Amino acid sequence: MIETATSIGLLVIGYLIATSAKDVIRLLISLELMFSAVFLSVVPLFTNPSLIAEGNAITLITVFTSAGELLIMISAIIFLDRKFRKTTVDVITTGGDEL
Amino acid sequence: MEAVIVLLLSVIALIFALGAWITRDNFYSALFMSATMLAVGAIYAFHGIYSVFVLIAFIFIGAVGIVTVALAATYRFVNPRKVDERWLVVGEVIAVILAVTVGLNTFMAGEFSDAFDKMLTDYSVLVAFLIVLTTLLMLSAISMLRRDSA
């Protein structure tokens, strides 16, 4: 239960960072916090002996998938900076709508 | 006693996460985020699930976390905040209510054990998986770089 509570708390903080972010670095940090919340939410699976193998499989896939996503986002940030010379997300000037 | 330690680690994780949100400097935010992940990994280590702890420590804190910290140090902005801080209080109250509801309806047994060997008998499979993933990512990055410079 403590792990679940912490997981939801971390998720909420991750959402708050994402909504208050003004540059993509903050978005990356908030994503990583959300992924750590996901890891914590898997902990209860390890308490049920019949679900331990599933817990391991889910955690393994989650860790590799999220690490891959984060590395791709890091690459995207570098390309964003190379192309537009900035990493801020205040105003979308290319693609999408202007906010 | 065990519950107290888990509670302590959870509180530490939440405090560091709050620190990542409150600080306006990207670099410190990334450092707080790494500390949060370390606390999450510590919860796994405390429960004896060492395989997941190793994955979190090496991949998340060791690889992705360090790259994030380096990136945040490179683009070290001091960001003004867009969201009112009162939303944090509202959000946390909702989170606590949700957590208690979910926690009370979740089956929890006392035994924690690491049965990683039942799924993967050899850690070399894991290492091979990681190497393949890293190679794929590197190939993608090289491909994008070549296309960008052309």
gemmi code that builds the backbone of each chain (N, CA, C; Angstrom):
import gemmi

chains = {
    "A": [
        ("MET", (0.820, -1.208, 0.000), (0.000, 0.000, 0.000), (0.855, 1.260, 0.000)),
        ("ILE", (1.941, 1.242, 0.779), (2.814, 2.419, 0.824), (3.403, 2.679, -0.557)),
        ("GLU", (3.790, 1.575, -1.222), (4.383, 1.724, -2.562), (3.371, 2.309, -3.542)),
        ("THR", (2.117, 1.837, -3.438), (1.079, 2.353, -4.334), (0.848, 3.836, -4.093)),
        ("ALA", (0.802, 4.212, -2.812), (0.597, 5.622, -2.478), (1.741, 6.469, -3.017)),
        ("THR", (2.973, 5.996, -2.812), (4.134, 6.741, -3.316), (4.095, 6.836, -4.832)),
        ("SER", (3.680, 5.719, -5.461), (3.602, 5.698, -6.921), (2.647, 6.770, -7.439)),
        ("ILE", (1.482, 6.844, -6.820), (0.500, 7.841, -7.269), (1.016, 9.257, -6.981)),
        ("GLY", (1.660, 9.429, -5.824), (2.243, 10.739, -5.489), (3.287, 11.169, -6.514)),
        ("LEU", (4.179, 10.239, -6.881), (5.220, 10.550, -7.865), (4.605, 10.874, -9.223)),
        ("LEU", (3.538, 10.132, -9.563), (2.868, 10.372, -10.847), (2.270, 11.776, -10.883)),
        ("VAL", (1.632, 12.166, -9.780), (1.024, 13.502, -9.724), (2.096, 14.585, -9.834)),
        ("ILE", (3.204, 14.386, -9.122), (4.291, 15.376, -9.201), (4.854, 15.421, -10.621)),
        ("GLY", (4.980, 14.239, -11.250), (5.446, 14.192, -12.641), (4.529, 14.967, -13.562)),
        ("TYR", (3.209, 14.813, -13.372), (2.244, 15.560, -14.185), (2.379, 17.061, -13.941)),
        ("LEU", (2.577, 17.437, -12.665), (2.711, 18.860, -12.346), (3.944, 19.461, -13.013)),
        ("ILE", (5.045, 18.699, -12.993), (6.265, 19.205, -13.651), (6.015, 19.327, -15.147)),
        ("ALA", (5.311, 18.329, -15.719), (5.055, 18.370, -17.166), (4.181, 19.568, -17.537)),
        ("THR", (3.173, 19.854, -16.703), (2.279, 20.968, -17.040), (2.938, 22.321, -16.809)),
        ("SER", (3.894, 22.384, -15.884), (4.545, 23.668, -15.629), (5.840, 23.817, -16.421)),
        ("ALA", (6.164, 22.819, -17.259), (7.445, 22.856, -17.986), (7.421, 23.933, -19.058)),
        ("LYS", (8.552, 24.596, -19.168), (8.677, 25.591, -20.236), (9.769, 25.212, -21.221)),
        ("ASP", (10.463, 24.125, -20.954), (11.424, 23.631, -21.936), (11.418, 22.101, -21.904)),
        ("VAL", (11.978, 21.512, -22.941), (11.870, 20.055, -23.093), (12.716, 19.274, -22.090)),
        ("ILE", (13.700, 19.925, -21.496), (14.509, 19.238, -20.479), (13.617, 18.887, -19.279)),
        ("ARG", (12.772, 19.869, -18.911), (11.846, 19.614, -17.795), (10.874, 18.482, -18.143)),
        ("LEU", (10.447, 18.453, -19.401), (9.547, 17.380, -19.825), (10.223, 16.022, -19.676)),
        ("LEU", (11.509, 15.982, -20.033), (12.268, 14.730, -19.894), (12.345, 14.298, -18.434)),
        ("ILE", (12.616, 15.263, -17.557), (12.706, 14.962, -16.126), (11.353, 14.454, -15.606)),
        ("SER", (10.273, 15.103, -16.044), (8.948, 14.672, -15.579), (8.625, 13.270, -16.089)),
        ("LEU", (9.048, 12.960, -17.321), (8.821, 11.604, -17.850), (9.548, 10.561, -17.013)),
        ("GLU", (10.770, 10.876, -16.632), (11.543, 9.918, -15.841), (10.901, 9.704, -14.473)),
        ("LEU", (10.356, 10.782, -13.900), (9.653, 10.627, -12.622), (8.412, 9.739, -12.793)),
        ("MET", (7.708, 9.933, -13.919), (6.518, 9.105, -14.157), (6.904, 7.635, -14.324)),
        ("PHE", (8.024, 7.392, -14.981), (8.471, 6.003, -15.144), (8.860, 5.390, -13.792)),
        ("SER", (9.462, 6.197, -12.918), (9.790, 5.659, -11.592), (8.510, 5.332, -10.822)),
        ("ALA", (7.439, 6.115, -11.083), (6.141, 5.796, -10.469), (5.612, 4.466, -11.002)),
        ("VAL", (5.829, 4.232, -12.296), (5.391, 2.962, -12.889), (6.134, 1.790, -12.245)),
        ("PHE", (7.438, 1.953, -12.038), (8.214, 0.876, -11.406), (7.670, 0.551, -10.018)),
        ("LEU", (7.334, 1.610, -9.273), (6.831, 1.379, -7.918), (5.473, 0.677, -7.937)),
        ("SER", (4.676, 0.977, -8.962), (3.342, 0.372, -9.017), (3.409, -1.130, -9.287)),
        ("VAL", (4.564, -1.611, -9.745), (4.705, -3.047, -10.039), (5.040, -3.848, -8.779)),
        ("VAL", (5.525, -3.158, -7.740), (5.974, -3.850, -6.525), (4.921, -4.823, -5.956)),
        ("PRO", (3.610, -4.447, -5.888), (2.638, -5.392, -5.314), (2.569, -6.735, -6.037)),
        ("LEU", (2.957, -6.764, -7.311), (2.951, -8.048, -8.026), (3.904, -9.049, -7.381)),
        ("PHE", (4.996, -8.542, -6.801), (5.999, -9.429, -6.219), (5.552, -10.004, -4.873)),
        ("THR", (4.439, -9.492, -4.348), (3.977, -10.016, -3.064), (3.144, -11.279, -3.228)),
        ("ASN", (2.610, -11.488, -4.438), (1.798, -12.670, -4.690), (2.670, -13.727, -5.358)),
        ("PRO", (2.916, -14.847, -4.704), (3.858, -15.844, -5.238), (3.502, -16.327, -6.645)),
        ("SER", (2.213, -16.355, -6.960), (1.835, -16.854, -8.283), (2.029, -15.794, -9.374)),
        ("LEU", (2.321, -14.563, -8.972), (2.463, -13.487, -9.967), (3.895, -12.970, -10.079)),
        ("ILE", (4.833, -13.634, -9.386), (6.205, -13.116, -9.363), (6.839, -13.154, -10.758)),
        ("ALA", (6.623, -14.255, -11.491), (7.206, -14.360, -12.834), (6.650, -13.280, -13.737)),
        ("GLU", (5.320, -13.051, -13.614), (4.709, -11.988, -14.421), (5.270, -10.617, -14.020)),
        ("GLY", (5.453, -10.428, -12.723), (6.016, -9.166, -12.228), (7.392, -8.912, -12.806)),
        ("ASN", (8.214, -9.971, -12.821), (9.558, -9.841, -13.390), (9.505, -9.509, -14.864)),
        ("ALA", (8.631, -10.213, -15.581), (8.532, -9.976, -17.027), (8.064, -8.555, -17.308)),
        ("ILE", (7.025, -8.110, -16.575), (6.496, -6.756, -16.794), (7.566, -5.707, -16.466)),
        ("THR", (8.274, -5.920, -15.350), (9.298, -4.945, -14.962), (10.411, -4.893, -15.994)),
        ("LEU", (10.834, -6.066, -16.440), (11.920, -6.121, -17.432), (11.536, -5.366, -18.702)),
        ("ILE", (10.344, -5.671, -19.205), (9.888, -5.004, -20.443), (9.730, -3.502, -20.206)),
        ("THR", (9.176, -3.139, -19.034), (8.976, -1.714, -18.734), (10.298, -0.967, -18.675)),
        ("VAL", (11.278, -1.568, -18.007), (12.575, -0.885, -17.867), (13.206, -0.652, -19.236)),
        ("PHE", (13.228, -1.691, -20.060), (13.878, -1.543, -21.368), (13.093, -0.597, -22.281)),
        ("THR", (11.774, -0.721, -22.262), (10.964, 0.147, -23.123), (11.106, 1.601, -22.724)),
        ("SER", (10.984, 1.876, -21.417), (11.054, 3.266, -20.970), (12.453, 3.835, -21.179)),
        ("ALA", (13.494, 2.998, -20.963), (14.858, 3.493, -21.204), (15.033, 3.836, -22.678)),
        ("GLY", (14.491, 2.993, -23.560), (14.561, 3.282, -24.992), (13.829, 4.560, -25.346)),
        ("GLU", (12.641, 4.748, -24.767), (11.864, 5.968, -25.034), (12.615, 7.212, -24.572)),
        ("LEU", (13.214, 7.110, -23.397), (13.923, 8.276, -22.862), (15.153, 8.597, -23.713)),
        ("LEU", (15.864, 7.554, -24.178), (17.034, 7.810, -25.015), (16.618, 8.452, -26.340)),
        ("ILE", (15.487, 8.000, -26.874), (14.987, 8.615, -28.117), (14.613, 10.070, -27.864)),
        ("MET", (14.012, 10.344, -26.693), (13.643, 11.734, -26.383), (14.890, 12.598, -26.208)),
        ("ILE", (15.936, 12.025, -25.610), (17.189, 12.773, -25.464), (17.754, 13.114, -26.846)),
        ("SER", (17.707, 12.133, -27.767), (18.158, 12.405, -29.141), (17.299, 13.493, -29.774)),
        ("ALA", (15.984, 13.415, -29.538), (15.073, 14.408, -30.120), (15.386, 15.811, -29.597)),
        ("ILE", (15.732, 15.911, -28.299), (16.060, 17.220, -27.717), (17.301, 17.796, -28.407)),
        ("ILE", (18.299, 16.927, -28.621), (19.538, 17.398, -29.269), (19.247, 17.872, -30.695)),
        ("PHE", (18.424, 17.119, -31.416), (18.087, 17.527, -32.788), (17.244, 18.802, -32.795)),
        ("LEU", (16.361, 18.926, -31.802), (15.549, 20.141, -31.690), (16.434, 21.361, -31.517)),
        ("ASP", (17.450, 21.215, -30.659), (18.367, 22.324, -30.414), (19.190, 22.632, -31.659)),
        ("ARG", (19.615, 21.591, -32.375), (20.430, 21.809, -33.579), (19.619, 22.506, -34.668)),
        ("LYS", (18.324, 22.170, -34.729), (17.507, 22.721, -35.810), (16.980, 24.119, -35.484)),
        ("PHE", (16.480, 24.299, -34.257), (15.830, 25.572, -33.919), (16.652, 26.444, -32.979)),
        ("ARG", (17.801, 25.940, -32.528), (18.680, 26.686, -31.620), (18.002, 27.049, -30.305)),
        ("LYS", (17.073, 26.244, -29.867), (16.445, 26.477, -28.560), (15.732, 25.198, -28.121)),
        ("THR", (15.526, 25.085, -26.834), (14.814, 23.915, -26.320), (13.559, 24.316, -25.560)),
        ("THR", (13.201, 25.586, -25.666), (11.999, 26.030, -24.957), (10.750, 25.643, -25.743)),
        ("VAL", (9.644, 25.503, -25.021), (8.399, 25.115, -25.677), (7.294, 26.131, -25.384)),
        ("ASP", (7.676, 27.400, -25.252), (6.688, 28.444, -24.958), (5.704, 28.602, -26.105)),
        ("VAL", (6.257, 28.785, -27.285), (5.419, 29.026, -28.462), (5.806, 28.021, -29.542)),
        ("ILE", (4.802, 27.357, -30.086), (5.074, 26.431, -31.176), (5.010, 27.227, -32.473)),
        ("THR", (6.145, 27.348, -33.145), (6.162, 28.164, -34.363), (6.241, 27.307, -35.617)),
        ("THR", (6.625, 26.047, -35.449), (6.725, 25.187, -36.618), (5.864, 23.959, -36.388)),
        ("GLY", (4.858, 23.782, -37.209), (3.978, 22.634, -37.019), (3.001, 22.902, -35.897)),
        ("GLY", (1.839, 22.332, -35.965), (0.867, 22.504, -34.895), (0.283, 23.918, -34.897)),
        ("ASP", (-0.379, 24.250, -33.814), (-0.995, 25.565, -33.708), (-0.163, 26.475, -32.834)),
        ("GLU", (-0.295, 27.750, -33.077), (0.398, 28.691, -32.205), (-0.450, 28.938, -30.974)),
        ("LEU", (0.145, 28.765, -29.812), (-0.633, 28.873, -28.573), (-0.473, 30.261, -27.961)),
    ],
    "B": [
        ("MET", (8.634, -2.698, 11.627), (9.941, -2.103, 11.317), (10.146, -1.969, 9.809)),
        ("GLU", (9.775, -3.048, 9.091), (9.936, -3.016, 7.626), (9.080, -1.928, 7.016)),
        ("ALA", (7.838, -1.838, 7.534), (6.927, -0.823, 6.992), (7.476, 0.579, 7.239)),
        ("VAL", (8.136, 0.752, 8.390), (8.689, 2.079, 8.709), (9.785, 2.453, 7.717)),
        ("ILE", (10.643, 1.465, 7.389), (11.747, 1.753, 6.454), (11.186, 2.065, 5.062)),
        ("VAL", (10.196, 1.266, 4.624), (9.590, 1.528, 3.307), (8.927, 2.903, 3.303)),
        ("LEU", (8.257, 3.215, 4.414), (7.597, 4.525, 4.524), (8.626, 5.650, 4.454)),
        ("LEU", (9.739, 5.446, 5.146), (10.813, 6.450, 5.150), (11.369, 6.651, 3.744)),
        ("LEU", (11.638, 5.533, 3.061), (12.159, 5.623, 1.690), (11.145, 6.300, 0.758)),
        ("SER", (9.858, 5.982, 0.975), (8.816, 6.593, 0.145), (8.748, 8.099, 0.379)),
        ("VAL", (8.834, 8.488, 1.648), (8.796, 9.923, 1.965), (9.998, 10.629, 1.340)),
        ("ILE", (11.170, 9.970, 1.433), (12.378, 10.556, 0.824), (12.178, 10.724, -0.680)),
        ("ALA", (11.606, 9.682, -1.320), (11.368, 9.755, -2.773), (10.432, 10.907, -3.106)),
        ("LEU", (9.372, 11.055, -2.315), (8.406, 12.127, -2.590), (9.018, 13.508, -2.347)),
        ("ILE", (9.839, 13.622, -1.301), (10.474, 14.919, -1.015), (11.414, 15.311, -2.155)),
        ("PHE", (12.203, 14.338, -2.635), (13.113, 14.644, -3.748), (12.323, 14.986, -5.013)),
        ("ALA", (11.190, 14.284, -5.227), (10.360, 14.586, -6.407), (9.797, 16.002, -6.302)),
        ("LEU", (9.376, 16.362, -5.095), (8.891, 17.728, -4.879), (10.006, 18.738, -5.136)),
        ("GLY", (11.210, 18.374, -4.692), (12.372, 19.231, -4.938), (12.603, 19.426, -6.423)),
        ("ALA", (12.428, 18.337, -7.193), (12.601, 18.432, -8.654), (11.585, 19.380, -9.256)),
        ("TRP", (10.386, 19.453, -8.632), (9.359, 20.346, -9.162), (9.579, 21.788, -8.712)),
        ("ILE", (9.966, 21.937, -7.452), (10.046, 23.287, -6.877), (11.246, 24.060, -7.422)),
        ("THR", (12.388, 23.386, -7.542), (13.573, 24.113, -8.001), (13.377, 24.612, -9.430)),
        ("ARG", (13.901, 25.793, -9.709), (13.700, 26.376, -11.043), (14.899, 26.140, -11.943)),
        ("ASP", (15.945, 25.560, -11.360), (17.150, 25.281, -12.134), (17.078, 23.849, -12.675)),
        ("ASN", (17.241, 23.708, -13.975), (17.147, 22.381, -14.594), (18.147, 21.388, -14.021)),
        ("PHE", (19.351, 21.864, -13.749), (20.404, 20.971, -13.270), (20.041, 20.365, -11.912)),
        ("TYR", (19.592, 21.216, -11.002), (19.206, 20.704, -9.681), (17.981, 19.800, -9.792)),
        ("SER", (17.090, 20.149, -10.712), (15.902, 19.324, -10.917), (16.296, 17.912, -11.352)),
        ("ALA", (17.266, 17.829, -12.266), (17.734, 16.513, -12.727), (18.406, 15.741, -11.592)),
        ("LEU", (19.144, 16.462, -10.753), (19.800, 15.800, -9.612), (18.751, 15.247, -8.639)),
        ("PHE", (17.717, 16.045, -8.362), (16.648, 15.587, -7.469), (15.929, 14.385, -8.076)),
        ("MET", (15.740, 14.416, -9.399), (15.086, 13.298, -10.077), (15.909, 12.016, -9.930)),
        ("SER", (17.237, 12.134, -10.059), (18.095, 10.963, -9.888), (17.996, 10.418, -8.464)),
        ("ALA", (17.944, 11.329, -7.503), (17.825, 10.904, -6.100), (16.490, 10.193, -5.867)),
        ("THR", (15.433, 10.676, -6.523), (14.124, 10.014, -6.411), (14.204, 8.584, -6.932)),
        ("MET", (14.837, 8.439, -8.097), (14.952, 7.089, -8.671), (15.804, 6.177, -7.792)),
        ("LEU", (16.807, 6.787, -7.173), (17.644, 5.999, -6.253), (16.817, 5.491, -5.076)),
        ("ALA", (15.930, 6.333, -4.563), (15.057, 5.926, -3.455), (14.094, 4.829, -3.904)),
        ("VAL", (13.589, 4.953, -5.149), (12.703, 3.906, -5.679), (13.467, 2.592, -5.788)),
        ("GLY", (14.696, 2.667, -6.290), (15.535, 1.473, -6.370), (15.811, 0.890, -4.994)),
        ("ALA", (15.983, 1.766, -4.010), (16.255, 1.301, -2.638), (15.067, 0.523, -2.080)),
        ("ILE", (13.836, 0.928, -2.461), (12.653, 0.196, -2.003), (12.698, -1.239, -2.548)),
        ("TYR", (13.051, -1.360, -3.832), (13.192, -2.695, -4.431), (14.291, -3.491, -3.724)),
        ("ALA", (15.422, -2.839, -3.471), (16.538, -3.535, -2.813), (16.134, -3.976, -1.419)),
        ("PHE", (15.371, -3.135, -0.714), (14.939, -3.491, 0.635), (14.031, -4.711, 0.628)),
        ("HIS", (13.185, -4.813, -0.403), (12.301, -5.978, -0.508), (13.032, -7.227, -1.006)),
        ("GLY", (14.290, -7.086, -1.365), (15.068, -8.244, -1.814), (14.903, -8.547, -3.290)),
        ("ILE", (14.327, -7.610, -4.050), (14.172, -7.830, -5.491), (15.388, -7.202, -6.159)),
        ("TYR", (16.525, -7.881, -6.048), (17.787, -7.279, -6.457), (17.912, -7.119, -7.972)),
        ("SER", (17.271, -8.027, -8.716), (17.392, -7.944, -10.173), (16.820, -6.629, -10.689)),
        ("VAL", (15.652, -6.247, -10.173), (15.038, -4.987, -10.595), (15.861, -3.804, -10.102)),
        ("PHE", (16.395, -3.932, -8.893), (17.244, -2.858, -8.358), (18.444, -2.620, -9.270)),
        ("VAL", (19.064, -3.731, -9.724), (20.222, -3.607, -10.619), (19.815, -2.937, -11.926)),
        ("LEU", (18.647, -3.331, -12.462), (18.166, -2.723, -13.711), (17.947, -1.224, -13.534)),
        ("ILE", (17.284, -0.852, -12.435), (17.009, 0.569, -12.192), (18.318, 1.328, -11.976)),
        ("ALA", (19.204, 0.737, -11.169), (20.450, 1.433, -10.829), (21.342, 1.608, -12.056)),
        ("PHE", (21.474, 0.551, -12.854), (22.407, 0.626, -13.980), (21.811, 1.357, -15.170)),
        ("ILE", (20.577, 1.013, -15.524), (19.993, 1.589, -16.736), (19.427, 2.969, -16.445)),
        ("PHE", (18.600, 3.075, -15.397), (17.916, 4.348, -15.179), (18.796, 5.399, -14.524)),
        ("ILE", (19.475, 5.009, -13.468), (20.314, 6.009, -12.801), (21.665, 6.082, -13.495)),
        ("GLY", (22.207, 4.919, -13.864), (23.542, 4.886, -14.459), (23.607, 5.442, -15.856)),
        ("ALA", (22.655, 5.079, -16.707), (22.727, 5.503, -18.106), (21.854, 6.714, -18.379)),
        ("VAL", (20.540, 6.504, -18.307), (19.607, 7.572, -18.683), (19.704, 8.754, -17.712)),
        ("GLY", (19.798, 8.457, -16.427), (19.854, 9.514, -15.407), (21.061, 10.412, -15.585)),
        ("ILE", (22.215, 9.812, -15.822), (23.441, 10.606, -15.970), (23.371, 11.462, -17.230)),
        ("VAL", (22.831, 10.871, -18.323), (22.685, 11.647, -19.564), (21.739, 12.818, -19.332)),
        ("THR", (20.660, 12.572, -18.584), (19.713, 13.659, -18.280), (20.383, 14.763, -17.465)),
        ("VAL", (21.161, 14.368, -16.477), (21.858, 15.370, -15.648), (22.819, 16.173, -16.519)),
        ("ALA", (23.554, 15.480, -17.406), (24.492, 16.179, -18.286), (23.758, 17.134, -19.217)),
        ("LEU", (22.621, 16.664, -19.740), (21.815, 17.499, -20.639), (21.275, 18.721, -19.898)),
        ("ALA", (20.796, 18.489, -18.663), (20.253, 19.591, -17.870), (21.352, 20.586, -17.511)),
        ("ALA", (22.585, 20.077, -17.303), (23.692, 20.989, -17.012), (24.057, 21.807, -18.242)),
        ("THR", (23.870, 21.217, -19.431), (24.168, 21.936, -20.676), (23.131, 23.021, -20.939)),
        ("TYR", (21.857, 22.634, -20.791), (20.776, 23.601, -20.998), (20.232, 24.013, -19.640)),
        ("ARG", (21.029, 24.811, -18.952), (20.695, 25.109, -17.557), (19.845, 26.373, -17.484)),
        ("PHE", (18.533, 26.211, -17.618), (17.645, 27.357, -17.570), (17.073, 27.515, -16.173)),
        ("VAL", (16.740, 28.737, -15.851), (15.966, 28.997, -14.640), (14.560, 29.329, -15.105)),
        ("ASN", (13.638, 28.383, -14.904), (12.308, 28.501, -15.494), (11.320, 29.181, -14.569)),
        ("PRO", (10.587, 30.154, -15.082), (9.438, 30.645, -14.308), (8.342, 29.592, -14.326)),
        ("ARG", (7.523, 29.567, -13.315), (6.494, 28.531, -13.219), (5.163, 29.019, -13.776)),
        ("LYS", (4.464, 28.134, -14.457), (3.185, 28.526, -15.040), (2.013, 28.131, -14.148)),
        ("VAL", (2.216, 27.105, -13.326), (1.099, 26.557, -12.555), (1.129, 27.098, -11.130)),
        ("ASP", (-0.039, 27.446, -10.631), (-0.136, 27.937, -9.266), (0.252, 26.821, -8.290)),
        ("GLU", (0.997, 27.175, -7.230), (1.460, 26.155, -6.285), (0.312, 25.507, -5.525)),
        ("ARG", (-0.832, 26.179, -5.485), (-1.972, 25.589, -4.759), (-2.448, 24.308, -5.438)),
        ("TRP", (-2.170, 24.206, -6.751), (-2.548, 22.978, -7.456), (-1.820, 21.767, -6.903)),
        ("LEU", (-0.614, 22.018, -6.381), (0.154, 20.915, -5.799), (-0.593, 20.312, -4.609)),
        ("VAL", (-1.118, 21.192, -3.754), (-1.857, 20.726, -2.576), (-3.091, 19.930, -3.019)),
        ("VAL", (-3.832, 20.486, -3.978), (-5.031, 19.793, -4.478), (-4.651, 18.442, -5.073)),
        ("GLY", (-3.599, 18.463, -5.887), (-3.144, 17.223, -6.537), (-2.728, 16.169, -5.532)),
        ("GLU", (-1.992, 16.594, -4.503), (-1.521, 15.632, -3.513), (-2.673, 15.062, -2.684)),
        ("VAL", (-3.682, 15.897, -2.377), (-4.856, 15.402, -1.637), (-5.576, 14.333, -2.466)),
        ("ILE", (-5.764, 14.627, -3.755), (-6.401, 13.638, -4.629), (-5.556, 12.379, -4.703)),
        ("ALA", (-4.230, 12.554, -4.782), (-3.329, 11.401, -4.864), (-3.435, 10.528, -3.622)),
        ("VAL", (-3.506, 11.176, -2.448), (-3.607, 10.413, -1.197), (-4.923, 9.633, -1.156)),
        ("ILE", (-6.024, 10.298, -1.549), (-7.325, 9.618, -1.548), (-7.298, 8.422, -2.496)),
        ("LEU", (-6.749, 8.642, -3.698), (-6.642, 7.548, -4.672), (-5.773, 6.419, -4.130)),
        ("ALA", (-4.640, 6.805, -3.516), (-3.704, 5.802, -3.024), (-4.333, 4.942, -1.940)),
        ("VAL", (-5.056, 5.582, -1.014), (-5.698, 4.828, 0.068), (-6.761, 3.887, -0.509)),
        ("THR", (-7.553, 4.392, -1.466), (-8.601, 3.573, -2.073), (-8.003, 2.361, -2.779)),
        ("VAL", (-6.983, 2.632, -3.598), (-6.353, 1.530, -4.343), (-5.662, 0.565, -3.384)),
        ("GLY", (-4.961, 1.145, -2.399), (-4.218, 0.315, -1.458), (-5.117, -0.608, -0.654)),
        ("LEU", (-6.281, -0.108, -0.247), (-7.199, -0.929, 0.548), (-7.816, -2.042, -0.285)),
        ("ASN", (-7.894, -1.833, -1.598), (-8.498, -2.844, -2.454), (-7.470, -3.721, -3.168)),
        ("THR", (-6.211, -3.597, -2.774), (-5.170, -4.404, -3.404), (-4.764, -5.532, -2.466)),
        ("PHE", (-4.641, -6.716, -3.040), (-4.202, -7.851, -2.236), (-2.722, -7.703, -1.925)),
        ("MET", (-2.362, -7.789, -0.664), (-0.957, -7.680, -0.280), (-0.580, -8.846, 0.627)),
        ("ALA", (0.375, -9.653, 0.193), (0.914, -10.705, 1.058), (2.232, -10.216, 1.639)),
        ("GLY", (2.690, -10.843, 2.682), (3.886, -10.366, 3.360), (5.195, -10.812, 2.729)),
        ("GLU", (5.125, -11.841, 1.885), (6.357, -12.430, 1.389), (6.871, -11.713, 0.142)),
        ("PHE", (8.114, -11.322, 0.177), (8.755, -10.797, -1.015), (9.879, -11.751, -1.399)),
        ("SER", (9.901, -12.129, -2.662), (11.013, -12.988, -3.078), (11.369, -12.672, -4.523)),
        ("ASP", (12.601, -12.898, -4.846), (13.069, -12.627, -6.198), (13.100, -13.931, -6.976)),
        ("ALA", (12.195, -14.085, -7.892), (12.128, -15.320, -8.674), (12.571, -15.058, -10.100)),
        ("PHE", (13.556, -14.176, -10.239), (14.004, -13.822, -11.582), (14.567, -15.039, -12.301)),
        ("ASP", (15.202, -15.915, -11.528), (15.821, -17.090, -12.147), (14.783, -18.047, -12.737)),
        ("LYS", (13.524, -17.922, -12.313), (12.502, -18.796, -12.875), (12.168, -18.375, -14.307)),
        ("MET", (12.298, -17.070, -14.554), (11.964, -16.602, -15.895), (13.188, -16.634, -16.805)),
        ("LEU", (14.277, -16.105, -16.316), (15.512, -16.106, -17.106), (16.577, -16.822, -16.290)),
        ("THR", (16.977, -17.989, -16.752), (17.934, -18.761, -15.967), (19.336, -18.205, -16.109)),
        ("ASP", (19.543, -17.430, -17.153), (20.887, -16.938, -17.398), (20.851, -15.424, -17.606)),
        ("TYR", (21.694, -14.704, -16.886), (21.702, -13.252, -17.028), (22.289, -12.814, -18.366)),
        ("SER", (22.961, -13.750, -19.058), (23.543, -13.371, -20.343), (22.463, -12.993, -21.352)),
        ("VAL", (21.263, -13.582, -21.194), (20.140, -13.214, -22.069), (19.815, -11.736, -21.889)),
        ("LEU", (19.828, -11.321, -20.633), (19.542, -9.932, -20.299), (20.585, -9.001, -20.898)),
        ("VAL", (21.837, -9.390, -20.752), (22.942, -8.572, -21.282), (22.844, -8.492, -22.804)),
        ("ALA", (22.527, -9.645, -23.449), (22.396, -9.654, -24.909), (21.256, -8.729, -25.342)),
        ("PHE", (20.160, -8.772, -24.600), (19.005, -7.920, -24.867), (19.409, -6.445, -24.815)),
        ("LEU", (20.156, -6.080, -23.787), (20.604, -4.701, -23.603), (21.526, -4.271, -24.745)),
        ("ILE", (22.459, -5.167, -25.132), (23.418, -4.830, -26.196), (22.679, -4.617, -27.517)),
        ("VAL", (21.686, -5.483, -27.793), (20.923, -5.356, -29.039), (20.162, -4.028, -29.056)),
        ("LEU", (19.551, -3.704, -27.933), (18.779, -2.451, -27.839), (19.683, -1.237, -28.024)),
        ("THR", (20.833, -1.261, -27.357), (21.769, -0.141, -27.461), (22.280, 0.006, -28.894)),
        ("THR", (22.602, -1.138, -29.540), (23.090, -1.088, -30.919), (22.038, -0.487, -31.841)),
        ("LEU", (20.793, -0.900, -31.645), (19.706, -0.363, -32.473), (19.574, 1.141, -32.301)),
        ("LEU", (19.660, 1.585, -31.040), (19.551, 3.023, -30.766), (20.704, 3.793, -31.390)),
        ("MET", (21.914, 3.226, -31.264), (23.089, 3.884, -31.832), (22.980, 3.969, -33.354)),
        ("LEU", (22.514, 2.888, -33.978), (22.355, 2.885, -35.429), (21.345, 3.950, -35.862)),
        ("SER", (20.251, 4.056, -35.085), (19.253, 5.071, -35.403), (19.842, 6.469, -35.279)),
        ("ALA", (20.624, 6.694, -34.204), (21.226, 8.011, -33.983), (22.204, 8.342, -35.111)),
        ("ILE", (23.027, 7.355, -35.516), (24.004, 7.590, -36.596), (23.263, 7.895, -37.899)),
        ("SER", (22.188, 7.140, -38.139), (21.406, 7.353, -39.354), (20.825, 8.767, -39.389)),
        ("MET", (20.287, 9.221, -38.239), (19.706, 10.565, -38.184), (20.785, 11.628, -38.346)),
        ("LEU", (21.954, 11.399, -37.748), (23.053, 12.357, -37.846), (23.520, 12.500, -39.284)),
        ("ARG", (23.665, 11.362, -39.967), (24.134, 11.389, -41.366), (23.123, 12.112, -42.247)),
        ("ARG", (21.830, 11.839, -41.984), (20.786, 12.468, -42.789), (20.754, 13.976, -42.536)),
        ("ASP", (21.001, 14.341, -41.238), (20.953, 15.743, -40.867), (22.101, 16.537, -41.483)),
        ("SER", (23.292, 15.913, -41.511), (24.467, 16.628, -42.020), (24.526, 16.632, -43.540)),
        ("ALA", (23.770, 15.724, -44.175), (23.818, 15.640, -45.649), (23.085, 16.831, -46.277)),
    ],
}
model = gemmi.Model(1)
for chain_id, residues in chains.items():
    chain = gemmi.Chain(chain_id)
    for i, (resn, *xyz) in enumerate(residues, 1):
        res = gemmi.Residue()
        res.name, res.seqid = resn, gemmi.SeqId(i, " ")
        for name, pos in zip(("N", "CA", "C"), xyz):
            atom = gemmi.Atom()
            atom.name, atom.element = name, gemmi.Element(name[0])
            atom.pos, atom.b_iso = gemmi.Position(*pos), 0.0
            res.add_atom(atom)
        chain.add_residue(res)
    model.add_chain(chain)
structure = gemmi.Structure()
structure.add_model(model)
structure.setup_entities()
